[in-house]
Amino acid sequence: MRVIVAGASGALGRVLVPELVRSGHEVIGLTRTAEGAARVRSAGGSLWSPTSWIATACCAPQQASGRMRSSTSSRRC
């Protein structure tokens, strides 16, 4: 499953990204700094680029900086 993680290099994202990668998911991280970007890449994730990825095409967007409500969409991946 393709998963976007906002806050991918933060306190929760540091744990979440490698776990998702180990579970076989394609992880796309959003981060604010070059150091954070390096951390996401070293965990096996890639970085979000508005020219190459469309957030709405993801099956499971994750907000690692806070709680996210589940979607009411019936779309399955």
N, C-alpha and C positions, 0 to 999 in steps of 0.2 A: 504494500500500500504506500502511496506517496503521502508524506506527512510534512506540513510546514510547521515549524516551531518558532514562534515569536519569543524573543528572550533566550535564544539558543545557547548563549554563552554565560547566562546568569546563573544564579544559585540552583534553580530547578533545572534549567536547560542543560547544565553540565552533567547532570545525572540522566536526564531524559534522552538526550541525543544518542549517547553511546548505547543505551539500553534498546532504543528503537532500532538502531543499526544492527546490533547483535540479533535482534528478533527478525531481521530480514527486510525491514522497511527501508524505503528510499526517503531519506530525511533531508529537507531543505531548511536551512537555518536562517533566521533574521537576527542580525546583530549590528551594533552601532560602531564598533571599533575594529581596527586591523588586528589587534590582539585577540578579540573575540572571534573574528573570522578565522584566524589560525587555529584557535581552539576547536571550532566546529569542524574544520577540515581534518584536523588530527584525530577527531572522534569518528571520522568516516562519513560525515555529512557534507552536503554541498551548500553553496550560498544562494540565496534568492536573488534573482536578477529580473527586473521588470520586463526585460526584452526577451527572456528565455523561458519564463514560467508564468503561468496564470494561476493565482491563488485559488480561484473558484474551481479549478480542475482537480484540486486535492480532495481526497476522500476523508481525511481526518485532520483538519487544521488544529493545532495545539497552541494555546497561549500559556507559556511556561512562567509568566510573571503574575499570574492570577487565575482565578476560577473562570471557566468557560462553560456556558450552558450548551447542552447538546442541541443539535439542529433538529428541526421538526420535519426536515426533508426525508422522503422515503427512498431517496436514491441510495443504491447499494454499489459498492465497489468490488 
